[in-house]
Amino acid sequence: MKWFPAYWLIVLLGMAAFAQNSAGANPARRALIEGIVVRDPGGEPVKKALLELIAENQAEGGDYTAVTGPDGTFRIEGIVPGRYHLFAERTGLLENQPARSQGSILMLAAGQELKDLRIRLQAAAIVRGRVTDEDGDPLPNAQVSVLHQTYASGRSRWEQMGSERTNDLGEYRLAGLPAGNYNVSVNPPPDFKSLIEAAGRSEPPGTSAKPALSYQTTYYPGTVDRSQAVPIQLHAGDDFPVNFSLTPNPSLSIRGAVVNLPPRSSAVIMLQSRDFNIVLNGAEMHRDGSFVIRDVAPGAYTIMATVENTTVPMMARQSLQVVSNNVEGLRLAPLPGASIRGRLRLEGKGIPEKFDPSQIFVSLKPVDGDDDAIGAFAMGDGFTYLTHVAADGSVEWKNVPPGNYYVRLTGNNEMDSDWFLKAVLVGSHDAEDGSINVNGGAILLDLVAGANGGVVEGMVGDAKGEPVANAVVVAVPEAGLRSRLDRFHKAVTDQRGHFSLRGVPPGDYSLFAWESVEGDAYYDPDFLKTFEAQSTSLHVDEGDRKSLQLKAIPAKEEQP
């Protein structure tokens, strides 16, 4: 599940505690929920729907399941009090707010009986069709993908919502899609003939052979230029036909050389799409250091070279934009990974007298958001984003690839609610924007954490003042910090319309409350501009406790 950060880490840390707590819990203090699952529209009861109730704090709560009966009703008893996420699943059906990946939020008190819950499911959409070549013959093994646009790390990206390869008739069918706007693309099947021919050619760097023709990634309604793609709008229950006819086009290539390699070493070159955040294709390095990556579609990329057969892990990373011409003369100079050592200091009010720093984990996050790219090219076995704080407060990362990073705190539920990172010192200098430039060598960090972050809580109501459940509340930092995803703070209201944001660092924020928001659209500055007038300005100091009443921004279809 991807619905909140470090979820499985919290699960692992809390399992033992939950087993102990649940064994000794007073049954009279347990909660109960019951309700009905219906099909929307129409209100027809849905039988055999699976209900999952998952505790947000696994150290204190648990996980519960139920299945609806023939009349669509369900009942879950013996629930340990706490905050929960409720999900409903049924083949072919989806919750009618699919963009809300956290499920329905429920806050259950000791002995509470929450009845008359009503969960609405709607029919999923289907995209199906056929892929043929220029002669109308079927293209088996072509990969068709349904793509949804997201926004992260300061730029737009495409998230794959579903993918399937065509059968021997060139046909495909993608089911289980929520309503929304999507792009559809098709990647041609592997052209082994061209790969064999390419492997047999050895071309020195700087030379450019006649462009080869090949099938290329094509977007609906039939363009290889992603900027010319036309999105389709899916409604609940749609069966949308999308057919493709692929024609060969001149393929683009990237040519360059890996330089300054240690003796008797070699490098592997890979290309990662910054538009899709996936590794696409690569090339082998020739003996003279040259390489060629063929069949490259226009787009934004990160190219990486990792060195093999060397005692010290080395990597080169470079961003590039491919438009309509081949890229020539690219030079990649791998550098050894950096060693980052430091110490975490705890400062300010709210620190327990007997506190073990080893409860805390810290992670490096790439400023450019290329987590998948670096993860695919881990520089030896010694590099990992997440590291454990030792009992003496020391932290260490080994073989850190070149790039810009920021540090993020994470930990178990006992410490991560009000904690925040107050300062990051690189050597003796304060990293004002919190970022660390890594370019080999050894780096010393001094991390200062506080246990008294701001708390912002309150209620979200609609135009009539009625509480809004499952509203998305986001504290958006001031403009200069909006490229830092860790400075955004998000909460979802419970059944009473209540929300709570904890561990908010001091600063100026704009608070938004949406009845429904698609994915992480609030990271997009253009999206925020649309709703800026409906936000609430807020200044937070360390240790502040703020209480607010927010008016929900109506769902898109309900806005005037």
N, C-alpha and C positions, 0 to 999 in steps of 0.2 A: 504494500500500500504506500502511496506517496502523499498522503493527505496531511501529515505534519512532520517537521524536521526531527531527525534522530529518533523516530518512533520505535524502531526495533532495538535501538540501544536502550531506550527507557524500558522496553519490555523485558530485556535480559536482566537489567539491573533490579527490576521490581518483582520478578517471578517468585523468588524465595520469600520476600516480605509479604506478598499477597497470600501465599500458601499459609503462612503463620497467622496473618490477620483474619483470613476467612474461616480458619478452623475454630478460632475463639470468638467469632462475632456472635452477638446476641440476635437470634432469629427475629425477635420482636422489633428490632431496629432495621430490619431489611425493608427494601422498597418493592413496589410492584408497578408494572405498567401493563396496559391492555388497550387494544384498539382494533382497527380494521384496515386492510389494504384494499384499495379500489382502483379500478382502471379509469383513467382520465382521457377523454371525456366520457360521460355516461354514468360513472359511479358504479359500474358492475363489480361485485366482489371478486377478488383474485385469490384463488385457492393455490396451495402448495408454494406460496411465496416464502422465501427464507428470510427471517429477521435476524440480524446480528447486532448485539449491543456490546460495544467495546469501550472499556474504561480508558479515559484520557490519562489517568495516573495508575499505571499497572502495579505500583507498589501498594496501593490501597484498595483498588477495585478489581474487577474481573471481567471476563467475557462471557456472554450468554447468547443462546440461540433459541429460536422458535420457528415453527412452520405454521402458516395459516391453514385453517380448516376449510371445509367446503363453502362456508359462509364468509370467508375472507378474514375472520377474526383471529387474533393472537393474544397470548397472555404470557408474561414472563414474571416469575416470582423469585423471592429470595435474593434480591439485588442489593449488594453492598452500597451504601450511600456514596454519592460522588457525581462527577461530571462524566457524561457518556456521549458516544457517537452512535446513532441508530441508523442502520442500513437495511434496505429491503431489496431483494433480488428475485427475479423470475425470468426464465428464459424468454427472450423476445420482448421483454419489457424493461423500462428504465424509469428512474425517478424523474418526475416532470421538471426538475431543476437540475439537469445533468451537470451543469458547470460547477455546482456546489459539491466538491469532492469530499467534504468532511462529513457528509450525511446530516441527519437532523441532530441538533445538540439538545441534550436533556440534562438538567440539573436535578438530581434526586436527593431528597432529604431523608433522614432516618424515619422509617415508618410511613413514608409517603405512598399514596396510591394514586398514580396518574392514569386516569382512564380517558376513554373517548378519543384516543389518538387516531388520526386519520392520515394515512400515507397514500399518496396518489402516484400511480405508475402509468406510463404511457407507452405506446408501441414504439419500438426502436425502428430506425430507418434502414434501408438497404440500398447499396449502390452495386449495380451489376452491369455487365456488358461483354464486349469482345474486342480483342486486339488482333489486327491483321497487318500484313506487310503492304508494300506499295502495289502488289498485284492482287490484293484481296485474299491472300492465303493466310491461314491462322498462324499466329506467333505463339507457340507454347513456351512456358517457363519465363514469360515476361512478368515482372513484378509491378502490380498496380497498388498504389497507396492513396489513402484518403488523408489529407493534411489539414491541420488546423493551425491558424496563425496565433502565436503567443509572443510575449514580450518579456525579455529578461536581459540583465546585465547591459542595459542601455541600448539594446537593438532588437529588432524583430527577428523571430525565428519561426520555423515550421515544425510542429509536433505531429508525429505520425499517430493517427487515431485507429488505423487499421491497414493491413497489408495482406495481399494474397498473390500467388503466382497463377498464371493462366494454365488451363489444362491443355490436352492435346488438340482441342477444338479452338483454342485461343480464348476460351471463356473464363470468367471470374465472377465471384459473388462475395461482397463484403457486407456482413450483417452486424446487428447490434450497435448501430451508430446513433448517438443522441441527436436531437434536432439542433441545427446550427448552420453556419456558413463554412464551406470547405473548398479546398482545391483538390483536384484529382490528378495524379501523375502516373506515368508508366515508365519504368526502366526496362530497356530492351534486354532480351536474354543474353547470356554470355556469348561473345563471338570468339570461339576458340581458334578459329582459323586466323583471325587478325592477330590474336595474342601470339600464336606460333610464328607468324610472319614478323611481328615486331621483335620477338626474342632473337630472331635470326639476323636482325639488322644491327649493326654497330656504327653509330654516327657520332663523330666528334662534336663536342659542344660548340654552339655557334652556327652549326649548319642547320638548314631547314629544308626538309624534304617536301615534296608536293603533298598537300593536305590529303589525307585518306578520307574516304567516305564511310560513314558508319551510322547505325541507328543511334539516336541520342534520347536522353530523358525528355519526354514530351508531356506537356500540361494541357488539360482540357481548356479550350475546345480543339487543340491540335497545334500548339506552338512549342518550340524549344526555348523560347525566351520567357523566363518565369514572370517577368514584369508584364507580359501580355496575357498571362493566364486569367481566366474568368472563373470566379468562384461559383459554386452551386449552393443553393439554399435548400436544406433538407428540413422537412416538417415531420412530426411524429407519424410513423407508419408509412412514410414514402417508400416507393420502390422506383428508384431513379436510374434510368439507363444512361450509361456513359461508354461510348465506343471510341476506339482509337485506330487510326491507320498510320503506321509509321513509314517514313521515307528516309533514305540515307541523306545525311548532310555532312559537309566538311567538319571534321572533328578538330578540336583545339588541343594543344599540348603545352606542357610546361617543361622547359629544358634548363638545366643548370649543372652545378658541380658542388660537391662537398669538399671543403678545403681544410687545411691544417689538421689532418688526421694523424694520430699516433702511428708509428710503423706497424705493419702487419695487421692493421685493423680495417674494418669495413663498416658500412652504414646501411641502414634500412630507411627508405624514404616513404612517408605516407602523407596523404592529403586528407584533411578533415574539413568538412563543410561547416562554415560558420552560420549558414542559413538553417541547416538541419541539425547541427551538433552531432553528426555521426561521421565516422571514418569511411571514406568512399573507396579510394583506390590508391595504389602506390607503385613503386618501381624499385628495381635493383640498381645498385651503384656499380658502374663499370670500373675497371682497374685504374683508370686515370681519374676517377672521382666523378665522372659525368653521370647524368641520369636523365631519363625522359619519362614523363607521366603523360599518357595518351588518353584520348576520349574524355576530355575535361569540358564540362558544361559551364557556361557563364555563371558567375556568382562570386561570393566572398568565401575565402578559404584561409586555413592555417596549414602551412606545410611544415613537416617535422622530419628531422633526421636523427636517428638514434644510433650510437656507435656500438659495434659488437667487437668481441675479442680484445677487450681492454680491461685492465684492472680497475680503472676509475670510470664510473658511468658518465656518459657525455650525451648532450642533446643540443640541437638547434631548433628554434621555432621562429617562424616569420609569417606575418599576415600578408595576403595579397589579394587583389581583385582581378578576376578574369572577366573581360568584357567581350570583345569580338575578335581579338587577335591572339596569336600564340604568345606565351611568355618566354622570353629568351634571356640567357645570361644570368640566371639566378645563382647567387652564391650563398651557401650555407656553411657556417663555421661553428661546429659544435663546441660547447664549453662543458667543463665538469659541473656536476650538480653542487649546489651550495650546502654548507652545513649551518643550520640555524640552531643556536642554543640560547636559552634564556631562563628567566625566573618570573613566576607569577607572584605578585605581592597583593595582599588584601588590605584595603584601606577604607576608613570611614565607619559609620555606624551600621549596626545590624549584623556584624560578624559574630557567630557563636563563639563562646569561650573555648570550647573544645571542638575545633573544626579541622577536619582532615582535608588538605588540598587535593588529595588523590580522588576526591569525589568529582573533580572537575576534569573535563576534557577540553582541549582547544584544537581548532582546525584551521588550516590555511585554505582560503578560498581565492581562486584566480579572479582578479578584477575584471578581466575580459570574459569571464564566464566559461572558459574552455575546460571545464572539469573533465568532460568525456575524453577530450583530446589528450590531456596529460595522463589521465587514468589509463588510456590505451597504451601509453608509452611510459609506463613507470620506469624510472631510471634505476634499474636493479631492484633487488628485493627490499632495499632499505627505505624506499619512499612510500609514504602514505599521507593523505591529507590530515587524518585525525591522529592526535597523539595524546597520551595520558599524562596528566600532571603527577609528578612524583610526590612522595610524602613531604619532601623538603621544598616543594614548590618549583622544582626545575622542570623544564620542558626541552625537547629536542626533536628536530626533523633532520633526516639525512638525505643526501642526494636530491635536493630540491631543484627541479628544472628551472631554467631562466624564465623570468616573467615578473609581473606585479601581483602582489597578493595582499589580502587583509586577513586579520586574525579574528576568529569568532569563538565565543565561549559556548560550551554545551555541557550538560551533565545530568544528574538524576533529578527527580522532582523536588527533592529537599532543598536544592540550591539554585535551580535555574529560573525560578519564578521572578525574583526581584534582583537578580544579579545582572550586572552589565560591565562592559569593558570601559574603564575610564580613560586610559591612556596607553599608547604604544610608543616606547622609546627605542630607537635604533641606535645602538651605541649610547651616546649621551644626548642625541638629538631627538626631539619630539616629532614623530611622524604626524603632522597636523591633520592630514586627510586619512590617517590610519593605514595607509598602504606601505608595503615594503617592496623595494626594488631588489630583485634577486638576479645576480649575474655572476654566479660562481663565488668561490672564496668562503670565508667564515663570517657569519653575521651574529651579533649579540643583541638580544632583545630584553627589554625590561617591560613587563606587562603589569598594569595596575588595574585591579578589579574592585568594584564596590558591590556591597550587598544591599544597597538602599536605593535601587532604581525607582523611578517614578511609577505610580500606579494611577491609571486612568480607567474609571469605570462609570457605569451609568445605564440608562435605558434608551432603547430605540423605539420610536413610535411612528405610526403612519399619519396621514393628514387628519384623521379623526382622533388622534391621540391614543389609539389602541396599540398595545405592544406588538412588535414585529419579531417573530421567531425566525431564526436562521438568517438574519441579516448579517452582511459582511461589513465589519467595522475595520477601517485601516487608518493608522496614524502615519501620514506621509511626511518625511522630513523636509527641511527647507531645500530650495532648488539646488544648491551646491552639493548636496549629499544624496541626490536621488539616483545616482549610479551605483550606490552601495545598497545592495538588497538587504543587508543585515540591519540597516537603519529604518526599514519599514517594520511596523508592528501591526499584526492582524489578529482579530478575534471574531468569533461568530456568536451571535446571541442565542441564548437558550429559549425554552418555551415561554419564559416570562418576558422576553425582550431584553434581558440583562446581558451586559458584556463586561469584560475586564481585561485590560492590557497591563501587563506587569513587566518590571525590569526595563522601563523606558528611559533611555539616557537623557540627560539634560539637553534642552534645545527647543527650537520652534517647530511646530507641527501643524499640519492641516488634517482635520479629522473628517473622514467620509463614512457614510453609512448607506450601503446599497441593499435594497431588498434582494437583489440578485445581481451578481457580476460574473462575467464569463472568464474563468481561469484566473490568470494573474495580470489582467488588463491594466490594473492600477499602476503597474511599473512603467507604462507607456505615458510619456509627458503629454502627448496629443490627446489621449483618452482623458487624462486628469483635467485638461483645460476645459473640456466640455462640461465638467461638473464643478469647477472651481467655485462658482457663486453659491453652490449648495453645501460647501464645506464649512467647518467651524475651526477658527484659528485657536491655537493653544500653545502656551509656553510652559515647559516643564523644568523644574529645578530638581536637584538631587533630593530624594526623600519626599517629594511632593505626593499628595493624595488628592486627586481631582475627581469630582463627580459631575457628570454632564447628562443632559437630556438632548438626544439627537433626533432629528427628523429624517426618516428613511427616504432615500432617493428611490422613486418608484422603479419597478422593473421596466425595461425598455418598451414593452408593448402597452404599458399603462401610462406612459408619460404623455402629456398633452402635446 
